[in-house]
Amino acid sequence: MKNATIRQLRVFSAAARHLHFGKAAQEMHLTPPAVSMQIRELESQVGLPLFERQGKSVSLTLTGEYLVVYARKVLATLKDAEDAMARLRGIKAGRLTIGMVSTAQYFVPRLLARFHAEYPHVEVRLSVGNREQLVSHLQNSELDLAIMGRPPRDVATRAEPFAAHPMGIIAPPQHPLSTGGPHSATLLTQFNFIIREPGSGTRATFEEYLHQHQMELPLFTEMQSNETIKQAVMANMGISFLSLHTIDLELRNNLLTVPSIEGMPLLRRWYAVNSLAKLLSPGAEAFRYFILEHGESFLAETFGTDILAPGKDLANAEP
């Protein structure tokens, strides 16, 4: 239970009150699959199921009935603390240093704009790099927080998931893969690929997919920019594997497609990561709390769920 988050307890408390994930989602301004994801995360921490699920109907297990009592005590105490801090007027100024993988630049600045409206005197410094670069910056205490899809396992960090992250194949509308399907994964080896550079989390995720299907690409081109890769795909230089959060504009204008491929899209998670060796500033704590509370609903509002394949569930996003 030591890694359970306040957000998970809030979602759990709402679900226990309504005994309906859809109504809990409305109260929390989340999608129902996002509620499911938070409940499953908490159940993983507890080690026991909290709800009995029968279709759309849910009921508390004995474990859930015990936990909801303590969850409500924690949330009530936190509310008292928040009220006290509000009277003292917690955060008025400070500096916040955030690092993000390049894929996250399609939503983090807009999320920061909302944060800035609430905390106008917090100075924000934003840097972009690939996963390896951000891990190095975290180790050197150069960042307060990092937004990434693959948190480090060999560095002492706190990594908290705040939203699902779909990733998949992209192709121009006239490409053979863009019609029909679902196509076999092995069919991908017949086409030229444009992929991210080594050290990129996107590259590592795609290599895992290739390994899982026992495939190797006979021919590929490396590029270090999502924007450059998208332009190359639109110019018919090849196809690619990218975060589907990077192609919203192109999908809306029919400049790119997401072919139906076996095992795609891959559902991963976005994480807010900070080094345990660095004490977070008040501004950093405020943004951490902000993104954990609002990240999922913001991404659902911005990108919708159309990029998910039929039957895909945000709650099944892999770590």
Order of alpha helices (4+ residues) and beta strands (2+ residues): alpha-alpha-alpha-beta-beta-alpha-beta-alpha-beta-alpha-beta-beta-beta-alpha-beta-alpha-beta-alpha-beta-alpha
